[in-house]
Amino acid sequence: MKLGDLLKYNDIVVQGHDNPDADAIAGAYGLYLFFKAKGKNVRMIYGGRNAIQKRNLVLMVEKLEIPIEYVTELDTVPELLLTEDCQYGERNVQHFEGKTVAVIDHHMARPEKLPELSEVRDNYGACATIIWDMLESEGFNVTENESLATALYYGLFMDTGKLQEIRHPKDKDMRDELEFCLNRGILTLLENSNISQEELKIAGRAMSHVDYEDNGSSGFAIAEAEKCDPNILGVISDALIEVDTIGSCVALCALDDGVKLSVRSCERETRADELAAFITAGIGSGGGHMRKSGGFMVNDLIAEEYHRLFGESPEDMAVAAHAVLKLRMAEYFREQDYVYSGSDDVPDLSNEPVYRKKCIPIGYVKATDMYPEGTYVTVRMLEGDIPFTIKEDTYFIIGVEGDVYKNDEAYFLAHNNPTDDPYVFRGEYAPTVHTAVQAVSIGEGDDERKSLLDFAKTCVPKQGSYVYAKKLTRRTKVFVSWSDSYLLGKVGDFLVARKENPKDVYIIDKDIMRESYEVIS
């Protein structure tokens, strides 16, 4: 769905969820200003038992002059009722009638429950980012409106644990885009009005009743908080991960529409974003950074999973979520293998089937065509941000799934036939190269951003690139010399080794393996 699809309606009500948070307020504000600029009769509202009371939200509405209304009934039925940061019919959304209903949200949804007009991206960290992206697609320049830029930035800030749990590259793009066009004074005021004395007590009570499990080397912990602002979970998880015996942890609290999670890890062997995705798989969504991440689980799906595991229906959603999480975390640490590429004890794959790489065109960019040798850059792609220092012989390679990796010139030319033909990208997120992402994330420096696609040409892999490959039956993490992290292989993916160098072991996704390789023996 595009915002332009909604311009046929003249009488529009934009509704956030009951007891709206900063993300819901910001997203509604962006939609309000867009429709207002298009000459529509538009209101932004929320319902529920109480008007906004939390200090930071009261300040947000006042300082940014956001015309949000608390209502318990509508005098007339609008032509379009647009719910954002929530889904029509959910328990945390007061029911109002609309002749047509539309939804914009970043929480996991069941397609059969969504209206025809809907835009749900559950891998985004905030609904504010979706709305920013939709506004930009319509040519509505957010950077020209300081109040809106500040609101959207603050919505992302709050929904991603102070930007520590950002999930999607679009979240990062919005953060970087709005960093220098917002009201820093108002943002600082809002950032320092987040926690009440009662919420501080909630955090203390959660940390005094931690569920700890020893998994051999270091343990994991789960802390269950009372219903609270999800931002408090970051305070709890940040404190827990400082404990010497805790290698990873999850803080959770049950909200009206589901259970919010804050995930932390301090171990090389465990990425917080990967752990968050694992424990929410099928019942929600999760992701973020290597060390700090977040997630959300849907009530109905938690109940179904709890019933499958324990044979009964849950009476308390927080207790049910805690029980499910504990089992999933135990499984996570129990059912995985570790491989250290290049070491003497890598698995011997020489007796496995041999595969040959197909001649499928991929993209390439000579890095010095973008920036001078020695430039420190960060490549942003769907899988995350990866830093590189450009050398004279560095080539960026764009894989079939939009993943980006680098080759030196000798290896690139030995295995590929480069052409001058433009490269056609078909992925979800077009990769970009930034020169100051780290500085921008803390509010310093200028971020120069270039699209790899503006420089990308097509190359065809040479016939005769061979690998040994073994299909994985357990989750496997391969540690490689060129990254501080690991390559994750899930069941069904392939552990591979180059035939020319059997100690060079890595992971290939099962879909990429099917598309890019053919078995020859």
TATASUL-V264429 format. One record per helix or strand of 3 or more residues. SS is the DSSP state (@ for helix, = for strand). FROM is the first residue (numbers start at 1). TO is the last residue. If there is no record, write none. Layout:
ss & from & to
SS & FROM & TO
SS & FROM & TO
This chain:
ss & from & to
@ & 3 & 6
= & 11 & 15
@ & 22 & 37
= & 41 & 46
@ & 55 & 63
= & 68 & 70
= & 78 & 84
= & 98 & 105
@ & 111 & 113
= & 117 & 120
@ & 127 & 137
@ & 142 & 144
@ & 146 & 159
@ & 169 & 178
@ & 184 & 191
@ & 197 & 207
= & 211 & 213
= & 219 & 225
@ & 231 & 240
= & 246 & 254
= & 258 & 265
@ & 272 & 280
= & 284 & 288
= & 292 & 298
@ & 299 & 310
@ & 317 & 334
= & 336 & 340
= & 354 & 357
= & 361 & 366
@ & 367 & 369
= & 376 & 381
= & 384 & 389
= & 394 & 398
= & 404 & 408
@ & 409 & 415
= & 416 & 422
= & 432 & 434
@ & 437 & 441
= & 449 & 451
@ & 452 & 454
= & 457 & 461
= & 466 & 471
= & 475 & 479
= & 486 & 489
= & 494 & 498
= & 501 & 508
@ & 510 & 516
= & 517 & 519
